Amino acid sequence: MYVIIVGGGKVGYYLTRELLGQDFEVALLEKDKRRLAYLQTELGEVVLPGDGCEVRYMEDAGFGRADVVVAVTGDDEDNLVICQMAKKLYNVKRVLARVNDPANEQFFQKLGIRTTVNSTRIIYNLIEQTIESDAVVPLAALQQGEYEIVEISVSEKSPVVGHTLMQVNLPPEALIVAVLRGGEARIPTGAINLENGDTLIALVRSEAEEALATVFA
Amino acid sequence: MKVVILGCGRAGSILAQLLARDSHDVTIIDYNADAFRRIADSKVHQVVGTGIDVAVLRRAGIEQADVFIAVTNGDNTNIMSTQIATREFNVPKSLARIYDPSRAQAYREIGVNTICTSMLAAGLLRDFVLDKPWGSVLDYIDPPVATQGDAQMDGEA
């Protein structure tokens, strides 16, 4: 498996190091000469000079036989172009872009770059999780945040305690996918009785999250 | 006509003023407010910000724009903003100025209008050296803009 990483900042550096440790074939492209010298000292000959959106450097790095191209520069426009060029000129099957501005994620999707990683959003979600005082805590976002996996804590005050799941009037775009009780996870049926202390895992359309929260509060 | 120009360098500032002189509604965007010193014409609207930020583009009136021109000195900024203008805001006409010929060609082939001014300048200079009369833009950049029906860079294309 040949992985090309473009952008030798902190993300690119650590990613290259991890992949080398797992015996992947890796190339790391860096255009800044001073940064390049440092990276070559640290990581050796897998580090190549050059701009990952320029064809001659793409040729040298062997984009044509790359299984994966990962664009992790600090600039969204560069990451977009690297991935688009890799797909268009070299038919690279898997491209992955780092997106810095959360608002750009949807454009990357629209422009054919389906796999994006957005550290801003990940950190934002983590902060939201820690400050959220409601009973509903987001765990993961799907489809660019259109859907969420959330955790719901059932407290003794919750109106659902003592009712079966079937009796609970869930919003139409929410589904309880697991009930965590006593260290065990159960895939629920409608007949399961909800108890104080239960933790429910739900898949919910983001717009329906508030409605879901009010059912359990 | 409403025109939004991204990049207030030499090309962008001159273009803005030429169009404003012909009474077109022109807004120019640059992330560096200093760049607007090149604009003497008070009819040219100025917006400070980066052109790959939708909020900035909206502030520049991209939703009502008839034309979007990207002439920053960053090829990738021009490519990305032009794609946002066409795909997100449905601006009917757009063009990205690109320095790198291979990038200009690759994007032309997927339906993004580009003009490679390096090719244009080099061709003009070559003809000057060879004592050939200057031709049309088409002689230097082939084709100058994407043609309709070109493949889009969608999905797994």
Interface residues (C-beta under 8 A of the other chain):
Chain A: C53 E54 V55 D75 D76 E77 D78 L80 V81 Q84 M85 K87 K88 L89 D101 A103 N104 F107 K110 L111 G112
Chain B: I52 D53 V54 A55 G74 D75 N76 T77 I79 M80 S81 Q83 I84 R87 E88 D100 S102 R103 A106 Y107 E109 I110 M153 D154 G155 E156 A157
